[in-house]
Amino acid sequence: MNTQHTFQVPGMSCGRCAATITRTLEALGARVMADPATKRVEVSAPTALSREQLAAALSEAGYPPVDG
């Protein structure tokens, strides 16, 4: 079973950024849709992965999400 998460990532400005974010989260077993135009990242992740773990992975990749 998966859970859905949405992140706002202000630092995502291009397709290369989106690709990095996608690879980072897919390595954890998540399905990802990253849109640089809206700076939104939609994630479908296994329930074993918490929102905090996903946010930490984004931050470590250089794309810290913001609340809101």
HUCORBEL-V562238 format. One record per backbone hydrogen bond with DSSP energy under -0.5 kcal/mol. CO is the residue of the C=O (numbers start at 1). NH is the residue of the N-H. Records with the same first field share a line. If there is no record, write none. Layout:
BEGIN
CO=NH, NH
END
This chain:
BEGIN
1=47
3=45
5=43
7=9, 41
8=66
9=12
11=13
14=18
15=19
16=20
17=21
18=22
19=23
20=24
21=25
22=26
23=27
25=28, 30
26=29
31=44
33=42
34=36
35=39, 40
39=9
40=35
41=7, 43
42=33
43=5, 45
44=31
45=3
46=49
48=50
50=54
51=55
52=56
53=57
54=58
55=59
56=60
57=61
58=63
59=62
66=8
END
